[in-house]
Amino acid sequence: MGVTEVNLERARVYAYAILINKFEYEFRKFLADEVLLTNFGNNWMRGIPKGVRESALEATGLNTFNDPSDLLDYVGFPHLKEIASFDNNYSLCSDFLGKIPKAKFNEIMDELNELRNKVAHVRRSFSLLDFDMLVDYVKLLGRGKSAGDVREYIDQEQYREFQSIPPGFVIQEEELNVTSNLPPEDYSLEGGFVGRRDAKKKLTEILYSDLDRVITLIGSGGVGKTALALNVSYSIRDDVDCPFTAIVWFSAKTSMLTPKGIIETVPEIRNYEEFVRKTIRVLQPEHSSNLESSLPLHNLGKYLQTLLSTNRVLMIVDNLESVMIEDSSLVEFLKDVPRPSKVLITSRVGLGEIERRFFLDEMSANDAILLFRLVCRDKGLKDYSKLREGKIEGLVDQVQKYPLAIKWSIAEAALGKDLNAAFKMPLKGTSDIAKFCFEDVFAMLSEKARMCLYGISLFDTPPSVTLIRYLIECSDSDFLLVIRELILASFVFPCTIEGQEGSGMTAYGLLSLTQDYVQEKLNDEQEIRTTLNDRFYRLQELVEQEEKAKSISSYSVYSLGVKTPEDRIAVKLVKSAKGLYQEGRVSGAEELFRDAMEVAPNFTYVLIEFARFEFERGRFKQVEKLMEKAANLEPKNLHVWYQWGIIRKRQHSLKDAEIKLRTGLAIDNDHPNLNIELGRVLTFRTRYDEAQTILQRVLVASSIITNRQKLIVLSHLADNSRRWAQTEKKRGNQNEAIGLFEESVRLSNEAIALLPNRRNYDFWRSIHRDYGIALSQMGKLNEGQEYLELSISVVQGEGRDITPDREFEAGVNFFLAVYETKRHKPDSSKIEKFVQTGLSIVPPTSKYKRKLQSLSKEIRGMKNRAVGRIRFFNTRKGFGLIDSSEMICAFRVDNLRNPVKPKDCRKLDGVHVSFIPEQNSEFKVGFIATDIELVS
């Protein structure tokens, strides 16, 4: 019997045995004995954070503790994380924890604390999934040799001998400091609460802050709003530092989704009156009967307002949209809830006024995969839970990673339905899950809002405002009202797409899971569908004509060459593979790339993208095979030669890169991207004049390049001029070098004017620095200093100050100091200022650190240098004396700058020298001469 086969009735008991009775006990003991006592001895208190010490002393009323074990008996589970993470303690914990990053350790400890609270609080559900996660987490934190007993305890299932949780550990509702009526955590279709780490953290921070009074947790039905709100509420209630005196929860849900379909439920509140009366009953149960019988509703509302203004109460209304239309009084009351109390609303429709909207979208890929595995284990589908990650991701992607849809699909599979078929069902517009998620809110939409929603559903990608308005024939003012209504109803989301010449344009897309539902609704409106389809096809023709009118631009979806259904599938697989690779999941990405190759083996887009992927992994032979195949299949495809040229450039095969790019240009000589890359390759090949000609030609053809391309061309031209100038300078052609450097500066200034961001300013700084160095080397020290100082100046960009990189600034200060020493009359105070500034900011690993330190020592030597005459050198004893007007100094042979054999040192008697005197206790004279330079 394995750990996954635990009886639900015993799960909480076994969890206590593993987490509290074993892991926590052993970890506390390890921290006390191996971290605090062994490494700090009697000063073990130095290894405890101040806040933890104070908490323990306050809990006991003591002034001190005799040993760390006593203190650790009085600190909470979260304090163990603080102690382990404090100062250098974490490096001492590897013997217990193994090699787990500190950030990951902190995350897992937070998750374990949440599970620990579930075990302790009787009203909180504790599922088999919770048990499985607890076991996994404990195993992750018990990989060191000192945790061997913990691993053995789990592996040998010794926890099964544990009979019951000690009564003192279990917390009853009345024992809590926070009054609450939170319901049991009954998550739809089982599966428990999984993931949402970032959303939990952010929502908790908002609720803890004093900024927002009304927060609306908004999102489509089934995305997990209720689950998140309830989980966060429990975490806040269980927090020892909970800022609220009471947490009041009411659900207005009128239906719920079950494996048998949608069923009606009785809401806890249906109107303003029920809300007021029931809230008072929670906050003041001893007085509520008298108040309700003696005060009319109006006065009860005022009384509740007073309670909320004198107490910090968190009021939560789940599924508010169920009562919003029927009773506006409740909405108005919630808007006016006084500080310090707060309101948290979950709704598919926002209030749209004073609220802070917290949008909840689909789960992350990792969370969705974890939820899939856990629910499969919960449903007894062990084989499905062990599917490869790429396969699971493909399934959860089909339902846009919505938790309710994932749980529903697995429930269908548990009833015997094919797994792949089960994951296709939720997206059908007629499915129960689609109706549950959207039906009620869709019924609330105005006619114009529905028309707009129908129009957006016809597009594969988010359309711009202009396209939507053209399609639905809507005025500007009406459109603003309509789109606001759809956003508040969580049907659409705003985003930015690229417009003409790289400018950003606002677009609106449908939220996940809504496309099929909306189109099913549109199918019922035959007349509207016919009208919209006619307009859509006319609009599509206009868009295609516009695309054809443009010169070939960077490769968009239109240039992928999709011809068959297999090609479309392959495109989706490649995009998914690229997403996995960006997340660092290389094996999953490779598997999807190979799937794409199997589906469409002769599709050049797939071959090129696979080649780029293999290039990043250093598989250069495979890259060549893939690119050769692509070139043989479509020798006239510009994209093939463009990408092959880039790959060869990155391999530093510049001659071959030039051949590939010129092959592409033979097909279209005016293609901007091919010309830009060829210009760059020619720069690297030191053919600067050719590179300049090509790049300037692209720049002049402004009608066929975007702002982004223009910025790239200007930067490449500036770098080409800089490299050219440096070459001319080495050849001794000073005037040509100066002219080229000035051109480089001018071009970099033009680039900055287009987009003054940090990245572009870093390039601009490097141009000015190199020009400053060149001028200084040519003897133009004042002009050189001007450009060097300009390169590290604070500049304005993107609405804020942009400061130089620390290493860059330290390097420039080094050059400023060096060139100041080259002046006829160097300013020592300036030199010292440059050196000290550089040393104060230089990173420890910078190449400039040693250079600055050496220069600093040289400056000190210049300041402290003395002159004198060698009196004698004793070859037998190996030292001599120097007479100076201020002191007598001893010296050894190795103190001389120029090496001299000891037997020849007698010849130095009477020679004048300069040296640096340093105090030294080795000789009676008290000083020793170092860095001795012979003067005569």
Secondary structure, DSSP 8 states (H G I E B T S, - for coil): --TT---HHHHHHHHIIIIIIIIIHHHHHHIIIIIIIHHHGGGGGGGS-HHHHHHHHHHHT-S--SSHHHHHTTS-HHHHHHHHHSTTGGGGGHHHH-S--HHHHHHHHHHHHHHHHHHHBTTS---HHHHHHHHHHHHHT--SGGGHHHHHHHHTTGGGG-----TTT-B-GGGSSSEE-------TTS------HHHHHHHHHHHHSSS-SEEEEE--TTSSHHHHHHHHHHHHHH-TT---SEEEEEE---EEEETTEEEE---S--SHHHHHHHHHHHH-TTTHHHHHHHS-HHHHHHHHHHHHHHS-EEEEEETTHHHHTT-HHHHHHHHT--TT-EEEEEESS---SS-EEEE-----HHHHHHHHHHHHHHTT-HHHHTS-HHHHHHHHHHTTT-HHHHHHHHHHHHTT--HHHHHHGGGSTTSHHHHHHHHHHHHTS-HHHHHHHHHHHT-SS--BHHHHHHHHT--HHHHHHHHHHHHHTTSEEEEEEE-GGG-EEEEEEE-TT-HHHHHHHHHT-HHHHHHHHHHHHHHHHHHHHHHHHS---S--GGGG---SHHHHHHHHHHHHHHHHHHTT-HHHHHHHHHHHHHH-TT-HHHHHHHHHHHHHTT-HHHHHHHHHHHHHH-TT-HHHHHHHHHHHHHTT-HHHHHHHHHHHHHH-TT-HHHHHHHHHHHHHTT-HHHHHHHHHHHHH-GGG--HHHHHHHHHHHHHHHHHHHHHHHHTT-HHHHHHHHHHHHHHHHHHHHH---HHHHHHHHHHHHHHHHHHHHTT-HHHHHHHHHHHTS-EEETTEEE---HHHHHHHHHHHHHHHHTSSS--HHHHHHHHHHHHHH--TT-HHHHHHHHHHHHHHHHHH-EEEEEEEEETTTTEEEEEESS-EEEE-GGGBSS---GGGGGGGTT-EEEEEEEE-SSSTTSEEEEEEEE--
